[in-house]
Amino acid sequence: MNLRWDDIPLFLALYRERNLTAAARRLGLDASTASRRLTSLEAETRTRLFDRTRLGLAPTEAAEQMLAAAEEMERASHKLAGAAQLHEVGVEGVVRVSVIPGIADAYLAPRLHRLLARHPRLRVELDVRVQVTDLTRREADLAIRSIRPQSGELVMKKLATARWLAMASVERARELRTLQRWDDAPWITWGDDLAHIPTARWVAKYASASPPVLQTSSVVSLVGAVKSGLGVALLDEYTPRVHEGLAPVRYARALAASAAEWPVDDLWLVGHAALRDTPRVAAVWDFLVEVVEEVVAGATPPPRPSSPAAAPSSPGSRSSRGASRGRGPRPP
């Protein structure tokens, strides 16, 4: 057989995506080209590799037997590319960074101009999505994620630990005073496609007596709605550093046990071991560390539950008057 090197990425993309169009998009091809190349690959191997079904592509036994060898070739090609890139002498070229949407929008994108001012020949591609990219398959050069990877081919650094807190606009937090029940507040939460994430599960567990006033899959939309005063949402404790006008919501001590279940996330910077010391990747790595350290250094401590004595007794109380002057709800 005369298999071509580019047959291997095609085969692996088809196997992993189980969909011709999605595999083609992953490789930067159109579906018709991918289909022709699959037909050619099956002719060259003299076997059918995928059954075409209504639900997509189903790998045959022959494809299953080829998988391990194809993945070994993929790993070898990545090591070859990594070895070649170790000889880079300047900070130039493209670095693909996979970043959680909230971090990309609020913290990273507004500061990228500083990185590119230092290294004008550097180019950055931001892959902003919830789904985890596979660095071992070179889907990205670096990633910021909340799950610690286990692969031995990766290097990683813990950047921060962040707790999620119930937050609202300063005005809405003042109006809500001290919550006696979580359902006393209008809640903003994630859409059905993100219902599995810990913050969405917490809202569904403790604040589901009434439907949320807004569900969205967009971090920008969620934060914008909270800032407008629409309702309360769980946001990470660093959010007020980049979005003014937000404040933690007071809650009664009876709610302390459920508040203790607010998620706590570790933030990890992850890279492929073979590329970590190349100049372009090292420059972006150092910059990402710098950005997170800058945000963490200016963070404010999370609030504690209010005692009955600390709760404002009326809209005209001292706590309420202080909030109306712009300080917002104060931790006791």
Secondary structure, DSSP 4 states (H G I P E B T S, - for coil): ----TTHHHHHHHHHHH--HHHHHHHHT--HHHHHHHHHHHHHHHTS--EEEETTEEEE-HHHHHHHHHHHHHHHHHHHHHHHHHTT--SS-EEEEEEE-HHHIIIIIGGGHHHHHHH-TTEEEEEEE-SSPP-GGGTS-SEEEESS----TTEEEEEEEEEEEEEEEEHHHHHHH-EESSGGGS-BEEE-GGGTTSHHHHHHHHHS-SS--SEEES-HHHHHHHHHTTS-BEEEETTGGGTSTTEEEPEEBGGGHHHHTTS-EEEEEEEEETTTTTSHHHHHHHHHHHHHHHHHHHT--PPP-PBPGGGS-SSTTSHHHHHIIIII-SPP-
